[in-house]
Amino acid sequence: MNAPDTPRMSVSDQMLCHVPRLRRYARALLGNRERADDLVQDTLERALRYASNFRAGTDLAAWLVTIMHNVFVNDVTRAANARTHVAADDASLVDEALMVDGHHAASLEMRDLDCALQQLPPEQREVVLLVGLDEMSYAQVARVLNVPIGTVMSRLSRARQKLRVLLARDEVPAR
């Protein structure tokens, strides 16, 4: 889903068209609404600051996701250096939007998937989300993350395998 790139729209106006996509990706990446909103805000702030570096005619969505990736990696590195620990079983990781009455089974499956995604290493989670959620091609993901396409394929393969194991562990065998 690309936003309309018309000559009449400024880059900052075009960025607004991508906010829902950035929020969706950030929430899936972080599993926490407040932290995701902070990531989107930091991303947009940096994008606006460096808007003059954006080359017209290139993919604005990919440019924004690249910025988000860099901000996310910087935050993870800073947190690791500060030795901050975030509990994987923290109740705040469950998005309230998933708790919809009448759709318990689907809600539980989404919660399980979200919990499994949060257990993946960040570099694998990013690839899964960019390919699965944002429907980017392997080549686009490689450009966004600045890694070879083979690395994207390898990370995706490892992530899928780990997700299968994590999700199978939660299944109750039929009697």
N, C-alpha and C positions, 0 to 999 in steps of 0.2 A: 504494500500500500504506500505509494509515494505521494507526497503532498504536491499540489500543483506548483510548478516552478515557472511563474509568469514574470516577465520583465518588470511588471508594475509592483510586485511584492518585494520588499526588502528582505535581506537574509534573516533579520530578526523576526519579521512577520512569518516567513516560511518556517522558522524554528517552532513557532507556536503550533503549527499543524502537526508537529512530531511529539508534542508533550505527552499525549496519551500513550503512544508507543514506548516512550522513554520511561514513563511511570510503570507500565506493565512489566517491562524488562527489569527495572530496578526492584520492583516488589518481588518478582520471581527470583531474582538474584540474591536478595537480602532476606526475604521472608519476614520483613517487618515494615509496616506501613510508614512509620515516622522516619526510620533510617532511609527508606527508599525515597521518600519525599525530599529529604536532605540531599541525597545523592543527585536527584534530578535537579534540584536547585543549584547545587555546586556545578553540575554539568552545564546548565544553561548560563550560569554566571561566567564560567570560563569560555563558553562558546561565544557569548556576547563580547567578552573582552577581546577575543581573538577573531572576531567575525571578518576582519580585513584579510585574514589568512585563508579564508574559505575561497576556493576557486570556483567561480561560476561555471555551471555546466557539469559539475561533478555531483556525486550522490550525497546530499545533505544528511540524509538519515544515517548513512555509514559514517560520515564525519562526526555526527553527534554521538553515535554509539562508541566510536573510537575514543572520543573525549571522556565519555562515561566510563569506559573500560580503564582508562588511565587514572581517572579520579578514584575509581574503586580500588585499583591495585595500590595506589599511593596510600589510601586509607587502610587497606589490609596490612601493608608494610609498616605503616606508622603504628597500628594497633599491635602488631607482632613485636615490634621493637619496644613498645610500652608494656609488653607482657599482659595485655588485657585478655581475660578469659570470658567467652560468651558460652553459656550453657546451651547445648544442642536441644535439651528438653525444656527450654524456657517456654512458658505458656504464651509469651508475646509473639512467638514465631508463628502461631496459628492465626491466619488472617480471619477476622470476624466475618468477612464476606463469604467465607466457605461454609459457615454455620447457618444454612438456610433450612427452615422447617419444611418438611415434606419431601426433601431430597437427601435424606440421611445417607443412603448408600453412596450416592455420587459425592456428597460432601466428605464422607469418610475416605473415599478413594482419593479425592483431591488433597485432603489433609495428609494421607499416607505418602502420596507422590511428593508433596511439598517437603515433608520431613525427610524423605529419601534424597531429594535434590539438595537439601541443606547439609546432608552428610557427605556429599561429593566434595572433592577438593575444588577450590574456586576456579581454577583453570578448566576443569572438566565441566563444572556447572555452567560457566559462561558459554562454552561451545554448545552444550545441550540446549540452552535457552535461545541462543542466536539461531541455531538450525531449526529447533522445534517450535519455539514460540514466535520468533520473528521471521521464520521461513527464509533465512538467508542461505545462499549457496555456500558450499565449502570455500570457494574462491573469495567470496565477500567476507566470510568470517576470517579467513587467513589475512586479508588486507586490514580488517578492523583490528585484529589482535596482533598484527605484525609478526606472524609466524608462518612457516611453510605450510602448504596445503596438506602435506603428509602428517604434520603435527596435529592439524585440525582433525583429520580422519582418525588418527591414533587416539587422541583425547576423547573423541566421540565414541569410539569403539569401547574404550575402557569404561567410560561413563555409563554407556548402555548396559554393559555387563554388570557393573556394580549396582545399577538401579534394579536389574533383574533379580540379583541376589537379595538386595534390601527389601524389595517388594514381595518376593517369594517367602522371605522369612516371616512376614506379617500375615501370610495367608493361613487359614485354618483348614486342615485337610477335611474333605467331606467324609461322612461316616456312612 
